[in-house]
Amino acid sequence: MPFVLRPCDPLYATRLKAVAAVLGVGVLVVLGCLLEIQILQGARYRDEAEQRLRRPPGFYPTIRGTIFDRHGVALAQDTGAYDVAVYFPFIEMSDDFVSQMAKRWQVSPAKVRERVVHMWQELSRLTLIPLDELQRRADTIAERVDVIRASVVELHGRRIRVREETYGERTSVPHPIIYDADLRAVGVINSRPEDFPGLAVEPTRRREYPYGNVAPHVVGYLGEVTREDLDGRAGAAYPPGHLKRYWPGDVMGRAGVEAACEDLLRGSRGLFQKGIEGNFLEDIEPVPGRDVNLTLDIALQADAEEILDRATTGRGAAVVLDCRTGEVLVLASSPRYDVRSFQADFPELLKDAGRPLVNRAISGLYPMGSTFKAVTATAGLHEGVLTPRTFLTCEGILNAEHADRFRCHIYPSGHGAIPLRTAIQKSCNVFFYHVAELLGGGSGKDQLGRGASRLQAWAEQFGLGQTSGMGLRGEAAGRIDVGDPRNMAVGQGELLVTPLQAAQVYGLVATSGRMPPLRLIRDVGLREERRELRLNPQLMSALRDAFAAAVNEPGGTGYGYANLPDIAIAGKTGTAQAGKGEDHAWFDGFAPAENPRIAFAVIVEHGGHGGTTAAPIARDLVKACQAHGYLGDRPPDSPNGKPGNGRNGNGRPPNGVLAPEPPAKPPSRPLG
């Protein structure tokens, strides 16, 4: 009889339990996997599934804002142009890409590489751009693609093939390598695609400077971001993935208003992503840059620069301020450069002994000479040591002990006993040496120290030794360090000022200290607030009368050089020791003398005497201001045009049709 395992057999029960346990473990494993896939990792898998239904993301370029003068005249704007662009695979030249192109062109991989090398050589010959420069630009494009890849990873958490690295697809995007190409090059590239297989001509925008050689130091210029920028301030300004973050090849303001208002002018790129059916899954519009309106009058600026060019030794500056508003009307510096050819001219500009890249109006530092007597006189009047009727004696020297140091250079034999008005009119140094001693109560060491402290405080109240806060980079603070107050009283000693500061001093004199803080950029909080310097109107009226006498009455140091028949100019000549070479020539003042509307400062480096050199320039400058309507009672804003128009230099509102962003920069994969 065969052996049969009965249900009650212990061995059967054991096997049955083992099978049940295995099945139970299997069920638990399946349930655990389902739990992980659907609950614990569900969000990640859903995201991956959604990403597979997305096309590579793309980026919209933005438009840089326009810079306008006070009358709405565009000084810098984006305009239409053409770029020659290259598809990234023709820079990378990977083996896979070369194999694909070999199949497409039905040639060997070696022929593909040869054809691409020929493309770069033809491009260099056509555009006269050296191959090593094209190589540098191609390297920068490669860096740019790497940054775009990293930005996409930051946005989506995974590597996605981006359209900027593709070729031959509907969404492929080429990269500018030649910006603002001339029409001849555009025509050749379009008509000979067999010679330029990896290139495309793209409509774009370029930065245009209609008045390129007028006010270049004020308007400024753009330059490509550098590795130092990306690793430093510019790179740290926005986190990775931010649409305003700088990429290799981007441009940024490097000088002038372009740099001062970079964050406003630049705008922000947009982003879009479509599904595989072409529907938009994400669409972030680009934000155009804001327009910037200046207080500068470009027509008056051009006249001022022409006056400087024909009348100076080649180096000088002129500043004009509106006394009523503190607005800067003119910031002229000579010599200058042309922003439109700046890149090409840069090597020569660096070698130029005249230093045309320096904005002398805000960065040039000079002893103030006798024009500082405005500060000394104001201090003496308001400290109570001097009145308009105080007579002080000039015998040609202050005292015999310092016969060589404290002399009256204008009239060595002495002016005799004279009041403040005559001392200003005839520029008597000895009179102001006496005022310096009076400020401290005598000529002893301690007394001179007290006088130095008082004079220092007044100089600082007039804005010397500090920047104006109006926003331009490179503005010098100057230096005011009063040692012997007698030297400082006539503008010598440890005193260095900019022409802008000198004009501000005379603007405060003209308005009895009520001129508002200086302003160049309207509607932008770039300036520092300055405590209003309220001066005694009666005392300042007497001082203004003295400055008018210096120009309009015989014997004045500016008479015959700066006076006009129909405009009463008030001002002061200055001849400042330069150390080496001729003295610097100054003429600072305001006009009209009886009801000031403008304040100005003119300096000619190594120009000699202020009366003979700088005063005639100031006279012509005031005539130009009159011709432009700044000496009358009209409102400060011109009726000829309205500053700013809410547009971006392309005739469209900020949300209008956009064009590609500013051109890219180019470092080493061999071309081809």
Secondary structure, DSSP 8 states (H G I E B T S, - for coil): ------TT-HHHHHHHHHHHHHHHHHHHHHHHHHHIIIIISHHHHHHHHHHHTB---EEE------EE-TTS-EEEEEEEEEEEEE-THHHH--HHHHHHHHHHHTS-HHHHHHHHHHHHHHHHHHHT--HHHHHHHHHHHHHHHHHHHHHHHHHHSS----GGG-SSSTT---EEEE-S--HHHHHHHHH-TTT-TTEEEEEEEEEE-TTTTSSHHHH--EEE--HHHHHSHHHHSS-TT-TT---TT-EEE-SHHHHHTHHHHH-B-EEEEEBTTS-EEEEE--B----EEBS--HHHHHHHHHHHHHHSSS-EEEEEEETTT-BEEEEEEES---GGGHHHHHHHHHH-TT-TTS-HHHH--B--GGGGHHHHHHHHHHTTS--TT--EEE-SBS-GGGTTTSB-SS-TT--EEE-HHHHHHHT-HHHHHHHHHHHHTSSSHHHHHHHHHHHHHHHHHTTTTS---S--TT----EEE-SSHHHHHTT-SEEEB-HHHHHHHHHHHHTTT-----BSBTTS--S---------HHHHHHHHHHHHHHHHSTT-TTTTTT--SS---EEEEEEE--SSSS-EEEEEEEESSSS--EEEEEEETT---IIIIIHHHHHHHHHHHHHTT-SSSS-SS-TT--S--SS-SSSS-TTS-----S----------
